[in-house]
Amino acid sequence: MPELPEVEHVKRGLEPYIIGEKIVAVIFSEKVHQSHSLGKQAILKGMSIEQFTLLIIDYTIKGIERRSKYLLFEIEKESESSFLLSHLGMTGAWFVIDSLDGITESKFRSHVHVIFEFESGRMLVYSDIRRFGELRFLNELTDHSPLNGIGPEPFDENAEERFLAGLNVPKFHRKPIKEVIMNHQVIAGCGNIYATEALFRCKVHPKRSVVRMSMKKKTELFHHIVDVLQEGIDAGGSSISDYRNVNGEAGGMQHRLRMYGRKTCPACGSIVKQAVIGGRNSHYCVKCQR
């Protein structure tokens, strides 16, 4: 699943190509139409395809931001501002192209589910192999409640203070630290891959309960989270399986990962252990991480 670095890279890749573009048409795949006819609402959430199509025409894209793992497209029509919210799910990808042939990998080209046609003739295309992503039209960002509960962005000025305060919430005291730092109420955008890396670099066992960590260690962990997320952004994200940027390119962070997906520990050579923590498969070294 794309995490903060991957989503940030998509945001930065889209920005130069979509700002100022006016939407003149939107097309949904037959799979999405079938899902909505069965009441399942694949990809487009919160309204019907017909309602969305009527709403979105003639909106101009004014900006794009990232909040945790969400992309937020600011759109405007007749001085009225609204938002398109996008979550990539596990396999979502955005492309800005002149024709569908511009999507070079067949697995993405054959799973195109939303096409926004621009007045310029270009297209903003959403592809999603497993269709777990979501797209929503919002009048206000507060209309989508999950956004309201997201914790601090790692690079915010007061992020460290808010992170430490979040760890101090009683409901988290007995929980494994890995589960807690993947909770976006504590810190935004730190998913399984980057939580695994930060804990290894901090030499903290992912099952250690929050209450058993000193303030010094919690602070150290925060800085490792920030560092590994920044490294992920600098490397273009992690392409473990299906992540691609808007140019169809894979990221390079997967080549820098020291613990996630490893069989042996790069520090001591021990066999890497695995366990399910917070619903996600976790890798760790029992010798290096305490």
ChimeraX attribute file (.defattr): number of C-alpha atoms within 10 A of each C-alpha:
attribute: neighborCount
match mode: 1-to-1
recipient: residues
	/A:1	19
	/A:2	28
	/A:3	25
	/A:4	26
	/A:5	27
	/A:6	28
	/A:7	27
	/A:8	25
	/A:9	21
	/A:10	24
	/A:11	22
	/A:12	16
	/A:13	17
	/A:14	20
	/A:15	16
	/A:16	10
	/A:17	15
	/A:18	20
	/A:19	16
	/A:20	16
	/A:21	21
	/A:22	23
	/A:23	22
	/A:24	17
	/A:25	16
	/A:26	19
	/A:27	14
	/A:28	17
	/A:29	13
	/A:30	11
	/A:31	15
	/A:32	19
	/A:33	18
	/A:34	13
	/A:35	14
	/A:36	18
	/A:37	12
	/A:38	10
	/A:39	10
	/A:40	13
	/A:41	18
	/A:42	19
	/A:43	26
	/A:44	23
	/A:45	17
	/A:46	15
	/A:47	12
	/A:48	14
	/A:49	19
	/A:50	8
	/A:51	10
	/A:52	16
	/A:53	14
	/A:54	11
	/A:55	12
	/A:56	22
	/A:57	17
	/A:58	18
	/A:59	22
	/A:60	23
	/A:61	22
	/A:62	18
	/A:63	18
	/A:64	19
	/A:65	16
	/A:66	20
	/A:67	18
	/A:68	24
	/A:69	23
	/A:70	22
	/A:71	21
	/A:72	22
	/A:73	24
	/A:74	19
	/A:75	27
	/A:76	19
	/A:77	16
	/A:78	8
	/A:79	8
	/A:80	9
	/A:81	16
	/A:82	20
	/A:83	22
	/A:84	19
	/A:85	22
	/A:86	22
	/A:87	20
	/A:88	26
	/A:89	20
	/A:90	18
	/A:91	19
	/A:92	27
	/A:93	25
	/A:94	26
	/A:95	25
	/A:96	22
	/A:97	17
	/A:98	15
	/A:99	12
	/A:100	16
	/A:101	10
	/A:102	13
	/A:103	22
	/A:104	12
	/A:105	12
	/A:106	9
	/A:107	13
	/A:108	23
	/A:109	18
	/A:110	13
	/A:111	17
	/A:112	25
	/A:113	24
	/A:114	21
	/A:115	20
	/A:116	20
	/A:117	20
	/A:118	22
	/A:119	14
	/A:120	11
	/A:121	13
	/A:122	17
	/A:123	23
	/A:124	22
	/A:125	23
	/A:126	24
	/A:127	24
	/A:128	25
	/A:129	19
	/A:130	11
	/A:131	19
	/A:132	14
	/A:133	21
	/A:134	19
	/A:135	20
	/A:136	18
	/A:137	22
	/A:138	19
	/A:139	14
	/A:140	11
	/A:141	16
	/A:142	10
	/A:143	11
	/A:144	15
	/A:145	9
	/A:146	11
	/A:147	15
	/A:148	11
	/A:149	12
	/A:150	17
	/A:151	20
	/A:152	23
	/A:153	23
	/A:154	25
	/A:155	13
	/A:156	9
	/A:157	10
	/A:158	11
	/A:159	19
	/A:160	20
	/A:161	12
	/A:162	19
	/A:163	22
	/A:164	16
	/A:165	11
	/A:166	20
	/A:167	22
	/A:168	15
	/A:169	11
	/A:170	11
	/A:171	10
	/A:172	19
	/A:173	16
	/A:174	13
	/A:175	17
	/A:176	19
	/A:177	27
	/A:178	26
	/A:179	22
	/A:180	24
	/A:181	29
	/A:182	21
	/A:183	19
	/A:184	20
	/A:185	20
	/A:186	26
	/A:187	26
	/A:188	24
	/A:189	31
	/A:190	27
	/A:191	23
	/A:192	23
	/A:193	25
	/A:194	28
	/A:195	26
	/A:196	26
	/A:197	22
	/A:198	27
	/A:199	25
	/A:200	25
	/A:201	18
	/A:202	19
	/A:203	18
	/A:204	23
	/A:205	21
	/A:206	27
	/A:207	19
	/A:208	17
	/A:209	17
	/A:210	23
	/A:211	16
	/A:212	12
	/A:213	15
	/A:214	10
	/A:215	13
	/A:216	8
	/A:217	14
	/A:218	19
	/A:219	15
	/A:220	15
	/A:221	21
	/A:222	21
	/A:223	16
	/A:224	20
	/A:225	23
	/A:226	19
	/A:227	16
	/A:228	22
	/A:229	28
	/A:230	17
	/A:231	16
	/A:232	25
	/A:233	20
	/A:234	14
	/A:235	19
	/A:236	23
	/A:237	28
	/A:238	26
	/A:239	19
	/A:240	16
	/A:241	12
	/A:242	17
	/A:243	24
	/A:244	25
	/A:245	23
	/A:246	22
	/A:247	16
	/A:248	17
	/A:249	13
	/A:250	20
	/A:251	22
	/A:252	17
	/A:253	21
	/A:254	19
	/A:255	11
	/A:256	14
	/A:257	17
	/A:258	17
	/A:259	24
	/A:260	22
	/A:261	17
	/A:262	16
	/A:263	16
	/A:264	17
	/A:265	21
	/A:266	13
	/A:267	12
	/A:268	10
	/A:269	11
	/A:270	15
	/A:271	15
	/A:272	19
	/A:273	14
	/A:274	15
	/A:275	13
	/A:276	11
	/A:277	18
	/A:278	17
	/A:279	9
	/A:280	14
	/A:281	14
	/A:282	22
	/A:283	27
	/A:284	30
	/A:285	26
	/A:286	16
	/A:287	15
	/A:288	16
	/A:289	16
	/A:290	15
